[in-house]
Amino acid sequence: MTSAILATGSPAVAPVRHPGRIGLLTLFVLALAVVTLAELIGNVAIPLGHGKIILLPLLWALLMGGGLGLAAPRLPPALRLPLALQHAAGAILQPALLLFVAKLGLLVGGSLPKILSAGWALAFQEFGHFFGTMVFGLPVALLLGLKREAIGATFSVGREPSLAIIGERYGMDSPEGRGVLAEYLTGTVFGAVFIALLAGFVASLGVFNPLALAMGAGVGSGSMMAAAAGAIAAQQTPEMAKEVATFAAASNLITTTIGTYFTLFLSLPFTVWAYGVLEPILGRGRGRAEPAPAAAPETAVTAHAAPAFGLPALVLIWLATAAFGLVGNWLTYGTRPDGPVLLGAGLIVGVVVAGEVLYRLAGRRLPAVVWVSLIGMALTYPGTPFSAEIAAATGRINFLALATPILAFAGLSLAKDVPAFRRLGWRIVVVSFMANAGTFLGAALIAQFWMHPPV
């Protein structure tokens, strides 16, 4: 049973119905408009006590994209975002994220010696990612009266591998299944906004080393990592901002590659055990007997779902997303799309294409994000031929500029999940926020300890 999960890391997903060429063109025009407006608004700082919250262009893009979807019935026909386009935006999001991953991989390669020097901080902070969700979320869930839903909602951040694990072990109709689905939906709708606001506020307090916070940002979700790392990097010097991006990428890669194994063999069993210990103490209605959950039948989890787009369409998506990123790179960071910048964008797209090809040739046994990251790191690793030239060309493109179009697509896809989200109780939303805060703060606390051990 577990071999099916370990081989795939995600549940079966039905292919998204293709919206047609006119629909896709409309979607990309809306995305470009959202990106342009978001970059024109720029960074907005909101004071909050001794700290501050910074609203970045990527957050504006997420909010405006979501607003377009929610307001679709009341908008003119040219601006409406029908359900088919919302699903298409969701299908575009994952391949678009690979551009951001490629950019971070190219940053990480040149900084690998520095990353490796972090040593135990980078190794042990992963325990904060995988246990922080439970430590922060489970007690709150029990105090709010949740039962076994709390297990599914707090054993991880509830991304696709977590759905596969719970779905196979308990079934998605079980309390655990409802809990992980609630965590998944809450993270999809609010995760990037919440983690960006939290990360930005904590960074503004000046208590943590920025690199410890960067490691905390690698929560295993590309969009959430981009939002958190961006909020932290926006408050640093340009040189430190690059280091924040590299450490966040390294942490996220570790979380992505070992996450399924860790959650399956450590996080979930530990959360089940902790539930058994804490529920009689913190839970409501302690005197009621609760039947033990029945395990779901041993059905294999289907491998990666068939991609919604073929490779030629994916290349067009990557080229368009990279072009949108160059808009922000010009408007916000003042870098005109001249020859070297276009070369850098082409190299980033090339890394993604190469990673996708290897992903398919390897039978989709490892996520594409791993292949893309490894290729990017290899190209800029010191000693690789032309590594300095590749790093110089791709370094002309700010990683936050590539994050904005990705969050725009995330926003344009949000409205389709709102009906399901409305059916969730407010308690499980609070628990989801606590779990997301736990994975970030838990990893940051452990990294801070190893970087600055007490004397």
BAKOL-676461 format. One record per residue (C-alpha): x, y, z; residue number from 1; residue in one letter. Coordinates in steps of 0.02 Angstrom, whole numbers, padded with zeros to 5 digits. Example, Ala and Ser with C-alpha at 12.3 -4.5 7.8 and 13.67 -1.06 7.14 Angstrom:
<sites>
x:y:z:i:aa
00615:-00225:00390:1:a
00684:-00053:00357:2:s
</sites>
This chain:
<sites>
x:y:z:i:aa
00000:00000:00000:1:m
00134:00125:00048:2:t
00234:00089:-00109:3:s
00098:00167:-00214:4:a
00108:00329:-00116:5:i
00296:00335:-00118:6:l
00300:00308:-00304:7:a
00178:00444:-00345:8:t
00165:00574:-00207:9:g
-00003:00636:-00269:10:s
-00180:00572:-00290:11:p
-00265:00544:-00456:12:a
-00333:00704:-00531:13:v
-00450:00710:-00678:14:a
-00379:00803:-00828:15:p
-00441:00982:-00844:16:v
-00557:01014:-00990:17:r
-00465:01119:-01118:18:h
-00546:01292:-01131:19:p
-00497:01319:-01313:20:g
-00376:01443:-01393:21:r
-00488:01595:-01371:22:i
-00516:01552:-01189:23:g
-00330:01531:-01157:24:l
-00292:01694:-01245:25:l
-00421:01782:-01135:26:t
-00344:01703:-00981:27:l
-00168:01761:-01026:28:f
-00229:01937:-01065:29:v
-00313:01946:-00894:30:l
-00156:01878:-00811:31:a
-00048:02008:-00898:32:l
-00166:02147:-00844:33:a
-00163:02084:-00664:34:v
00027:02072:-00663:35:v
00048:02246:-00736:36:t
-00071:02327:-00611:37:l
00007:02233:-00466:38:a
00183:02289:-00513:39:e
00124:02469:-00537:40:l
00052:02468:-00360:41:i
00218:02402:-00294:42:g
00264:02370:-00112:43:n
00149:02442:00022:44:v
00208:02439:00204:45:a
00079:02439:00344:46:i
00148:02476:00520:47:p
00092:02352:00654:48:l
00159:02387:00827:49:g
00347:02363:00827:50:h
00338:02274:00662:51:g
00257:02298:00494:52:k
00168:02201:00358:53:i
00227:02225:00179:54:i
00104:02193:00039:55:l
00207:02142:-00113:56:l
00155:02145:-00296:57:p
00135:01956:-00289:58:l
00002:01977:-00154:59:l
-00088:02111:-00253:60:w
-00087:01992:-00402:61:a
-00160:01852:-00297:62:l
-00296:01962:-00224:63:l
-00343:02044:-00390:64:m
-00348:01876:-00479:65:g
-00461:01805:-00344:66:g
-00570:01960:-00351:67:g
-00594:01940:-00538:68:l
-00656:01763:-00514:69:g
-00773:01804:-00371:70:l
-00846:01956:-00459:71:a
-00864:01867:-00627:72:a
-01056:01862:-00628:73:p
-01064:02051:-00607:74:r
-00929:02098:-00732:75:l
-00944:02139:-00919:76:p
-00930:01985:-01030:77:p
-00752:02031:-01085:78:a
-00691:02025:-00904:79:l
-00786:01872:-00845:80:r
-00688:01722:-00787:81:l
-00796:01568:-00816:82:p
-00766:01406:-00721:83:l
-00673:01326:-00867:84:a
-00545:01467:-00866:85:l
-00527:01456:-00677:86:q
-00485:01271:-00696:87:h
-00365:01314:-00837:88:a
-00278:01442:-00725:89:a
-00260:01307:-00594:90:g
-00187:01188:-00724:91:a
-00064:01323:-00780:92:i
-00008:01360:-00603:93:l
00097:01204:-00575:94:q
00200:01214:-00736:95:p
00218:01403:-00712:96:a
00291:01370:-00540:97:l
00433:01276:-00623:98:l
00500:01442:-00690:99:l
00516:01506:-00513:100:f
00597:01342:-00460:101:v
00721:01354:-00604:102:a
00768:01531:-00556:103:k
00797:01478:-00376:104:l
00897:01327:-00432:105:g
01010:01441:-00532:106:l
01032:01548:-00377:107:l
01066:01399:-00265:108:v
01202:01324:-00376:109:g
01324:01465:-00350:110:g
01286:01472:-00164:111:s
01297:01285:-00128:112:l
01460:01302:-00027:113:p
01377:01433:00084:114:k
01218:01329:00101:115:i
01318:01175:00150:116:l
01408:01279:00280:117:s
01240:01300:00368:118:a
01261:01116:00415:119:g
01149:01061:00556:120:w
01036:01213:00541:121:a
00978:01160:00369:122:l
00966:00977:00418:123:a
00870:00993:00580:124:f
00753:01134:00528:125:q
00657:01003:00427:126:e
00596:00929:00591:127:f
00514:01097:00624:128:g
00424:01089:00457:129:h
00356:00915:00486:130:f
00314:00923:00671:131:f
00274:01109:00688:132:g
00104:01086:00606:133:t
00051:00964:00742:134:m
00132:01055:00888:135:v
00047:01220:00845:136:f
-00114:01155:00768:137:g
-00169:00999:00863:138:l
-00195:01078:01037:139:p
-00296:01220:00959:140:v
-00399:01095:00859:141:a
-00442:00996:01015:142:l
-00482:01151:01116:143:l
-00602:01205:00978:144:l
-00692:01039:00988:145:g
-00627:00949:00833:146:l
-00610:00761:00841:147:k
-00512:00651:00720:148:r
-00527:00786:00587:149:e
-00384:00865:00685:150:a
-00266:00725:00632:151:i
-00290:00757:00446:152:g
-00284:00945:00469:153:a
-00124:00954:00573:154:t
-00007:00812:00524:155:f
00058:00916:00376:156:s
00022:01072:00274:157:v
-00100:00966:00173:158:g
-00031:00973:-00003:159:r
-00062:00837:-00134:160:e
00052:00703:-00057:161:p
-00041:00722:00108:162:s
-00208:00696:00020:163:l
-00138:00536:-00054:164:a
-00077:00471:00114:165:i
-00239:00505:00207:166:i
-00347:00449:00061:167:g
-00261:00281:00053:168:e
-00250:00250:00240:169:r
-00420:00313:00299:170:y
-00520:00361:00144:171:g
-00571:00539:00099:172:m
-00745:00515:00175:173:d
-00669:00483:00347:174:s
-00647:00619:00481:175:p
-00460:00618:00441:176:e
-00501:00639:00257:177:g
-00615:00787:00291:178:r
-00478:00865:00397:179:g
-00341:00852:00266:180:v
-00460:00914:00130:181:l
-00504:01065:00237:182:a
-00319:01100:00262:183:e
-00290:01082:00075:184:y
-00431:01202:00029:185:l
-00385:01329:00162:186:t
-00204:01326:00104:187:g
-00259:01345:-00077:188:t
-00372:01493:-00044:189:v
-00279:01584:00095:190:f
-00111:01497:00117:191:g
-00001:01613:00015:192:a
-00080:01771:00086:193:v
-00071:01709:00265:194:f
00108:01647:00259:195:i
00168:01806:00171:196:a
00088:01918:00302:197:l
00156:01811:00444:198:l
00331:01796:00372:199:a
00341:01981:00333:200:g
00284:02030:00507:201:f
00403:01911:00595:202:v
00548:01970:00485:203:a
00510:02152:00528:204:s
00532:02117:00714:205:l
00718:02085:00689:206:g
00719:01938:00811:207:v
00767:01801:00688:208:f
00915:01784:00573:209:n
00844:01813:00397:210:p
00920:01649:00339:211:l
00831:01554:00479:212:a
00668:01632:00419:213:l
00714:01586:00241:214:a
00731:01404:00292:215:m
00562:01418:00377:216:g
00488:01478:00211:217:a
00526:01311:00127:218:g
00360:01234:00180:219:v
00344:01117:00030:220:g
00219:01222:-00068:221:s
00290:01322:-00213:222:g
00167:01466:-00203:223:s
00177:01479:-00014:224:m
00367:01472:-00019:225:m
00371:01609:-00151:226:a
00255:01719:-00047:227:a
00349:01693:00116:228:a
00523:01711:00042:229:a
00468:01867:-00051:230:g
00401:01948:00107:231:a
00563:01912:00199:232:i
00678:01963:00056:233:a
00586:02129:00030:234:a
00653:02188:00199:235:q
00835:02142:00166:236:q
00980:02216:00070:237:t
00991:02158:-00112:238:p
01134:02039:-00069:239:e
01044:01965:00081:240:m
00883:01952:-00021:241:a
00974:01834:-00140:242:k
01034:01729:00005:243:e
00858:01722:00074:244:v
00797:01656:-00093:245:a
00935:01524:-00103:246:t
00907:01459:00073:247:f
00718:01456:00050:248:a
00740:01359:-00111:249:a
00860:01235:-00031:250:a
00741:01207:00115:251:s
00592:01189:-00001:252:n
00684:01062:-00108:253:l
00725:00956:00045:254:i
00545:00969:00106:255:t
00480:00920:-00066:256:t
00595:00771:-00092:257:t
00584:00689:00080:258:i
00414:00758:00128:259:g
00310:00607:00077:260:t
00422:00486:00172:261:y
00432:00597:00325:262:f
00246:00629:00338:263:t
00202:00446:00305:264:l
00324:00365:00427:265:f
00349:00500:00560:266:l
00226:00645:00557:267:s
00064:00548:00538:268:l
00104:00412:00667:269:p
00164:00544:00790:270:f
00007:00649:00764:271:t
-00105:00497:00790:272:v
-00011:00458:00951:273:w
-00019:00639:01010:274:a
-00206:00643:00974:275:y
-00232:00491:01084:276:g
-00136:00574:01225:277:v
-00205:00751:01212:278:l
-00387:00721:01163:279:e
-00440:00656:01336:280:p
-00357:00809:01414:281:i
-00401:00951:01294:282:l
-00547:00883:01193:283:g
-00729:00922:01222:284:r
-00851:00785:01271:285:g
-00712:00677:01343:286:r
-00834:00555:01419:287:g
-00905:00501:01251:288:r
-00834:00344:01176:289:a
-00768:00371:01001:290:e
-00763:00224:00881:291:p
-00593:00183:00808:292:a
-00578:00230:00625:293:p
-00583:00092:00498:294:a
-00440:00089:00376:295:a
-00485:00112:00195:296:a
-00467:-00034:00075:297:p
-00293:-00058:00008:298:e
-00314:00029:-00157:299:t
-00165:00097:-00249:300:a
-00152:00282:-00278:301:v
-00144:00323:-00461:302:t
00018:00396:-00525:303:a
00035:00575:-00584:304:h
-00122:00627:-00677:305:a
-00106:00653:-00863:306:a
-00050:00832:-00892:307:p
-00184:00952:-00947:308:a
-00068:01021:-01082:309:f
00052:00938:-01204:310:g
00236:00987:-01209:311:l
00215:01117:-01350:312:p
00076:01203:-01251:313:a
00182:01196:-01094:314:l
00325:01283:-01184:315:v
00206:01422:-01237:316:l
00147:01437:-01056:317:i
00326:01452:-00995:318:w
00370:01581:-01127:319:l
00216:01685:-01087:320:a
00245:01674:-00898:321:t
00427:01723:-00920:322:a
00372:01872:-01026:323:a
00251:01926:-00888:324:f
00395:01913:-00765:325:g
00499:02029:-00874:326:l
00359:02158:-00859:327:v
00380:02160:-00671:328:g
00569:02154:-00687:329:n
00558:02316:-00785:330:w
00419:02407:-00691:331:l
00474:02366:-00514:332:t
00660:02331:-00527:333:y
00704:02447:-00672:334:g
00788:02315:-00781:335:t
00744:02338:-00964:336:r
00718:02180:-01066:337:p
00877:02201:-01169:338:d
00982:02063:-01247:339:g
01064:01995:-01089:340:p
00897:01995:-00996:341:v
00811:01903:-01139:342:l
00955:01778:-01140:343:l
00932:01751:-00953:344:g
00745:01723:-00976:345:a
00781:01600:-01116:346:g
00903:01505:-01005:347:l
00772:01492:-00866:348:i
00643:01425:-00989:349:v
00774:01305:-01058:350:g
00808:01236:-00884:351:v
00621:01205:-00861:352:v
00603:01119:-01030:353:v
00754:01007:-00994:354:a
00685:00965:-00822:355:g
00514:00921:-00894:356:e
00593:00808:-01025:357:v
00696:00716:-00894:358:l
00541:00702:-00784:359:y
00448:00614:-00923:360:r
00595:00505:-00976:361:l
00614:00447:-00795:362:a
00433:00388:-00792:363:g
00374:00529:-00678:364:r
00446:00439:-00528:365:r
00517:00600:-00456:366:l
00426:00767:-00462:367:p
00476:00883:-00604:368:a
00526:01013:-00474:369:v
00671:00901:-00422:370:v
00739:00884:-00598:371:w
00722:01070:-00634:372:v
00809:01114:-00470:373:s
00953:00994:-00502:374:l
00983:01059:-00679:375:i
00979:01240:-00620:376:g
01101:01205:-00479:377:m
01218:01108:-00593:378:a
01227:01250:-00720:379:l
01286:01379:-00593:380:t
01387:01268:-00477:381:y
01566:01336:-00463:382:p
01675:01239:-00583:383:g
01540:01205:-00711:384:t
01592:01276:-00882:385:p
01514:01448:-00912:386:f
01434:01446:-00738:387:s
01484:01628:-00707:388:a
01409:01685:-00873:389:e
01248:01588:-00843:390:i
01233:01659:-00668:391:a
01263:01835:-00733:392:a
01131:01821:-00869:393:a
00996:01742:-00760:394:t
01043:01856:-00616:395:g
00973:02004:-00713:396:r
00798:01938:-00677:397:i
00735:01964:-00499:398:n
00657:01807:-00426:399:f
00511:01908:-00357:400:l
00468:01968:-00532:401:a
00439:01786:-00582:402:l
00334:01755:-00427:403:a
00205:01888:-00472:404:t
00133:01803:-00629:405:p
00129:01636:-00538:406:i
00025:01710:-00397:407:l
-00084:01795:-00529:408:a
-00129:01624:-00600:409:f
-00157:01561:-00423:410:a
-00278:01704:-00393:411:g
-00370:01677:-00556:412:l
-00399:01495:-00505:413:s
-00463:01529:-00328:414:l
-00647:01562:-00358:415:a
-00679:01381:-00411:416:k
-00634:01323:-00235:417:d
-00742:01448:-00140:418:v
-00904:01344:-00140:419:p
-00813:01197:-00059:420:a
-00723:01316:00058:421:f
-00887:01392:00118:422:r
-00942:01221:00179:423:r
-00797:01214:00301:424:l
-00824:01268:00480:425:g
-00729:01418:00544:426:w
-00642:01310:00673:427:r
-00548:01207:00548:428:i
-00494:01365:00457:429:v
-00416:01428:00619:430:v
-00331:01260:00642:431:v
-00263:01267:00465:432:s
-00189:01439:00497:433:f
-00107:01373:00656:434:m
-00035:01224:00562:435:a
00036:01337:00426:436:n
00108:01453:00557:437:a
00180:01302:00646:438:g
00276:01235:00497:439:t
00353:01407:00465:440:f
00392:01455:00644:441:l
00445:01280:00697:442:g
00577:01269:00561:443:a
00635:01448:00590:444:a
00655:01418:00777:445:l
00760:01262:00752:446:i
00866:01345:00617:447:a
00892:01496:00730:448:q
00949:01383:00873:449:f
01079:01294:00766:450:w
01140:01456:00688:451:m
01150:01545:00858:452:h
01163:01410:00994:453:p
01149:01471:01174:454:p
01317:01499:01257:455:v
</sites>
